[in-house]
Amino acid sequence: MDDLKAKYLGQIADAGDEAALEAIRVAAVGKKGEVALKMRELGKMTPEERQVAGPALNALKDEINSALSAKKAALADAALDERLRTEWLDVTLPVRPSRQGSLHPISQASEELTAIFAEMGFAVAEGPRIETDWYNFDALNIPGHHPARAEMDTFYMHRDEGDNRPPHVLRTHTSPVQIRSMEKTGAPIRVICPGGVYRADYDQTHTPMFHQVEGLAIDKDISMANLKWVLEEFVKAFFEVDGVDLRFRASHFPFTEPSAEVDIRCSWEGGTLKIGEGDDWLEILGSGMVHPKVIAAGGIDPDEYQGFAFGMGIDRIAMLKYGIPDLRAFFESDLRWLRHYGFAALDMPNLHGGLSR
Ligand code: DAH
């Protein structure tokens, strides 16, 4: 027994990692380990012998077990010390002047799409993120009972009992900026409205706050053909490819008639997404000819004016362009992620110098 004890305590002291410890445990006190084999021999002993050997074997087993757990704790401590010694960060160090932060991919994508639409004569309009339900819904031809209200998982602002002001919501889309822009400038009008929007939703492709860009063009002779051209030019410029196939799929939105969802041709070959080739289609936006009721809600005469609108997910097209697989990472503020996916802060994208160098 003394030999066994010396052997195993020595091995435990020398063990370099958890795997080695486990091997020793199995050999010593495991079901078929040496101590168990010795215990089996107890049956062949005289009662007197057994009275001495039994407790001694149990004591040996206990001793080996506690040496094992002490060593295990010591190994874990040593591993932690090693990490603390090698992984450190001096937060008081000055920032390196060569790279003081970078542009978030959403900012970059917004700059890029703004540059592209600016070239086509679109101004940038903005609206509040806290909207009245009139701008967010009613003015867009989504009346109170309309299922779209429920579908959008809207965040409603708190109202005290007896507060009769109109209900406010966190805007669920950028479409209310259509109404605000028409009210402000009248027709003709050509604007894009990029910004944050909110819906109660969270998974790999949904976050409670995300970004859209709305487009609106109203004039006397604007048609679906203009919409198609504008979107084709945009997609070519944004994804920096010469040719793209777009598919206009008939759809339904309360604020457009007719309505179309637009898919872009792509391929997923080898697990990577390529725009402009292949046999797959990916939805990138909703669009259509603005409903006369919406034009009227914006204070413009729908008998005289008509036009198109579209709404596109900025995060979505940024994910596509830059190959970012999880939307949630956009909003986790992980510096390593930002360094990897960020863009040089002083490189303003423009169509002549290149969008994303
Ligand atoms: N507002 C829609 C949404 O958030 C997107 C949309 C569809 C906007 C069609 C439009 C449009 O302007 O014409 O899902």
Boltz pocket constraint, residues with backbone or C-beta under 6 A from the ligand:
constraints:
  - pocket:
      binder: B
      contacts: [[A, 172], [A, 173], [A, 174], [A, 175], [A, 214], [A, 215], [A, 253], [A, 255], [A, 256], [A, 260], [A, 285], [A, 286], [A, 287], [A, 288], [A, 309], [A, 310], [A, 311], [A, 312]]
      max_distance: 6.0
